[in-house]
Amino acid sequence: MYKLIIVDDEDSIRDGIADCYPWEELGFEVAGTFTDGKEALDYIERFRADAVLSDVRMPKMDGLELACVLSRDYPSIQTVLLSGYAEFEYAQRALRYGVKEYILKPIQYDTILRVFTNLRESLDQIYGLRRADEPSPGYYNQIVDQVISYLEEHYANASLEEASVLVALSPNYLSKIFKRKTGRNFSEYLLDFKMEKAAELLTDITIKIYEVAAAVGYDNPKNFSRAFKSYYGKTPRQFREQEPIT
């Protein structure tokens, strides 16, 4: 779990950000909240932090000053700035200080999810580089292997939501990892497995088509027939009447 600190001089905004987002699902622990950059920097000098989410306009030390110090003295810390000011100069200065994202207020819920999903991926890559010499499989390779095992065992009723609970990641984040590691979306992989299993079952003529449909998770045989034809270019009955597809 990565350590996140939140910096904003408005109590309602600071507390709302800390309490209203699924930080643990995103891979972050809110380690502290502070009213200005000086308080945040005092904390960072004493304790570890991986990411900072800070307002721009604050007393004592504002967000840009904080970002400047962090980029110089703590370059591994990932910084995201918040501001109600859309002036181009802020964004320019933020980029010079290595700020990862510049978010305008009012904050959109989906924006926080997107930014911190990407930020976690950046931190994961940094972490992965540090551990590249380890002989054991990478953490996310193990996650994907676990999800594939789940799919192959529970393909009839598998879902991304259930898989995400199994591996303790958010559905959105798991989807990104799965696509990056396998080259296929979760739903595409699941459909491939269902259709391959259906084709295998259809070669046994003692199993009725509606039974095959049910076995691979289709309550309605017509829906199964449409999905099968879309996938293989022929209906389940036509498939049975011809040579099996390999």
C-alpha positions in Angstrom: 0.0 0.0 0.0 1.5 3.4 -1.0 1.5 6.2 1.5 -0.5 9.3 0.4 -0.7 12.7 2.1 -3.3 15.3 1.3 -2.6 19.0 1.6 -5.4 21.7 1.5 -6.1 24.7 3.7 -9.9 24.2 3.4 -11.0 21.7 6.0 -14.1 20.5 4.1 -12.2 19.8 0.9 -9.2 18.2 2.7 -11.5 15.9 4.8 -13.8 15.2 1.9 -10.9 14.0 -0.3 -9.5 11.8 2.5 -12.9 10.2 3.3 -14.9 10.1 0.0 -12.6 8.1 -2.3 -11.8 4.4 -2.3 -8.1 4.9 -1.5 -7.4 1.4 -0.4 -8.9 0.0 -3.6 -6.7 2.4 -5.6 -3.6 1.1 -3.6 -3.1 4.1 -1.3 -3.2 4.7 2.4 -4.0 8.2 3.5 -1.1 8.6 5.9 -1.8 12.2 6.9 -3.7 15.4 6.0 -2.2 18.9 6.3 -3.3 22.6 6.0 -0.2 23.9 4.1 2.9 22.8 2.3 5.2 23.5 5.3 3.3 21.1 7.5 3.4 18.5 4.8 7.1 19.0 4.3 7.8 18.6 8.0 6.0 15.3 7.9 7.8 14.1 4.8 11.2 14.9 6.5 10.3 12.6 9.3 8.2 9.9 7.7 7.9 8.1 4.4 5.5 9.2 1.7 5.0 7.9 -1.9 2.5 10.5 -3.2 1.3 14.0 -2.4 -2.1 15.4 -3.4 -1.9 19.2 -2.8 -3.9 22.3 -3.4 -2.0 25.1 -5.2 -3.1 28.2 -3.2 -2.3 27.9 0.5 -0.7 30.0 3.2 3.0 29.7 4.4 4.0 27.3 1.6 1.8 26.8 -1.4 1.5 23.7 -3.6 3.9 24.9 -6.3 6.6 25.7 -3.7 6.0 22.3 -2.1 6.3 20.6 -5.5 9.5 22.5 -6.2 11.1 21.3 -2.9 9.9 17.7 -3.5 11.2 17.6 -7.0 14.6 18.7 -5.7 14.9 16.8 -2.4 12.5 13.9 -2.8 12.2 13.1 -6.5 10.7 9.7 -5.9 7.5 11.2 -4.4 4.7 11.5 -7.0 3.0 14.9 -6.8 -0.5 15.8 -8.0 -1.8 19.4 -7.7 -5.3 20.7 -7.3 -6.4 24.2 -8.2 -9.5 26.3 -8.9 -7.3 28.5 -11.1 -6.9 27.5 -14.7 -4.1 29.9 -15.6 -1.6 28.4 -18.0 1.3 29.6 -15.9 0.5 27.3 -13.0 0.4 24.3 -15.3 3.7 25.3 -16.9 5.4 25.7 -13.5 3.9 22.4 -12.3 5.4 20.6 -15.2 8.8 22.1 -14.5 8.6 20.7 -11.0 7.8 17.2 -12.1 4.1 17.3 -11.1 2.4 14.2 -12.5 -1.1 15.7 -12.9 -2.8 19.1 -12.5 -6.5 18.8 -11.6 -8.9 21.7 -11.6 -11.6 22.2 -9.0 -14.4 21.3 -8.6 -12.9 17.8 -8.5 -14.6 15.1 -10.5 -14.9 11.7 -8.9 -13.8 9.8 -12.0 -10.8 12.1 -12.4 -9.4 11.1 -9.1 -9.9 7.4 -9.9 -8.2 7.8 -13.3 -5.3 9.9 -12.0 -4.5 7.7 -9.0 -4.9 4.5 -11.0 -2.3 5.8 -13.4 -0.2 7.0 -10.5 -0.2 3.6 -8.9 0.9 2.1 -12.2 3.8 4.5 -12.2 4.8 3.6 -8.7 4.4 -0.1 -9.5 6.8 0.4 -12.4 9.3 2.1 -10.1 8.9 -0.7 -7.6 9.3 -3.3 -10.3 12.5 -1.9 -11.5 13.9 -2.0 -8.0 13.0 -5.7 -7.8 13.8 -6.7 -11.4 16.7 -8.9 -10.2 14.4 -11.2 -8.1 14.0 -14.7 -9.5 10.4 -15.1 -8.3 7.5 -14.2 -10.6 6.3 -10.6 -10.4 3.4 -9.7 -8.2 1.1 -8.9 -11.0 2.0 -12.0 -12.9 0.8 -13.9 -9.9 -2.4 -11.8 -9.8 -3.2 -12.6 -13.4 -2.4 -16.3 -12.9 -4.8 -16.3 -10.0 -7.5 -14.7 -12.1 -7.0 -17.1 -15.0 -7.3 -20.1 -12.6 -10.5 -18.5 -11.2 -11.9 -18.1 -14.8 -11.1 -21.7 -15.8 -12.7 -23.1 -12.7 -15.8 -20.8 -12.6 -16.2 -19.7 -16.2 -19.9 -20.3 -16.3 -20.6 -17.6 -13.7 -17.3 -15.7 -13.5 -17.4 -11.9 -13.3 -14.8 -9.1 -13.1 -16.3 -7.9 -9.9 -15.9 -11.3 -8.2 -12.4 -11.7 -9.5 -11.5 -8.3 -8.1 -12.7 -9.3 -4.7 -10.6 -12.5 -5.0 -7.3 -10.6 -5.6 -8.2 -7.5 -3.5 -8.0 -4.9 -6.3 -10.6 -2.6 -7.7 -12.4 -3.9 -10.9 -11.0 -1.0 -13.0 -7.5 -1.5 -11.8 -7.6 -5.3 -12.3 -9.0 -4.8 -15.8 -6.0 -2.7 -16.7 -3.5 -5.2 -15.3 -5.2 -8.1 -16.9 -5.2 -6.4 -20.4 -1.5 -5.4 -20.0 -0.4 -8.8 -19.0 -2.5 -11.0 -21.4 -3.2 -8.7 -24.3 -6.9 -9.3 -23.9 -9.7 -7.8 -21.9 -11.1 -9.8 -19.0 -14.4 -10.2 -20.9 -12.6 -11.3 -24.1 -10.6 -13.9 -22.3 -13.7 -15.2 -20.5 -15.7 -15.4 -23.8 -12.8 -17.2 -25.5 -12.7 -19.8 -22.7 -16.5 -20.2 -22.8 -16.7 -20.7 -26.5 -13.7 -23.1 -26.5 -15.4 -25.1 -23.7 -18.7 -25.1 -25.6 -17.0 -26.4 -28.8 -15.5 -29.1 -26.8 -18.8 -30.1 -25.2 -20.6 -30.0 -28.6 -18.4 -32.8 -29.9 -20.2 -35.1 -27.5 -23.5 -35.7 -29.3 -25.0 -37.2 -26.1 -25.1 -33.7 -24.6 -28.0 -31.6 -25.7 -27.4 -28.1 -27.0 -29.4 -26.4 -24.2 -27.3 -28.4 -21.7 -24.1 -27.1 -23.3 -25.5 -23.6 -23.1 -26.2 -24.0 -19.4 -22.8 -25.5 -18.8 -21.0 -22.4 -20.1 -23.3 -19.9 -18.3 -26.1 -19.2 -20.8 -29.6 -19.6 -19.2 -31.2 -18.8 -22.6 -30.2 -21.3 -25.4 -31.0 -18.7 -28.1 -28.6 -16.2 -26.6 -26.0 -19.0 -26.5 -26.6 -19.8 -30.2 -26.2 -16.2 -31.2 -23.0 -15.8 -29.2 -21.6 -19.1 -30.6 -22.4 -18.1 -34.2 -20.9 -14.7 -33.8 -17.7 -16.3 -32.4 -17.4 -19.3 -34.8 -19.4 -18.2 -37.8 -21.9 -21.1 -37.5 -24.6 -22.2 -35.1 -24.0 -24.9 -32.5 -26.1 -27.3 -34.6 -24.1 -26.5 -37.8 -20.9 -27.0 -35.8 -22.0 -30.5 -34.8 -22.8 -31.4 -38.4 -19.4 -30.5 -39.6 -15.8 -31.4 -38.6 -14.9 -30.0 -35.1 -13.0 -26.7 -35.2 -9.4 -27.0 -33.8 
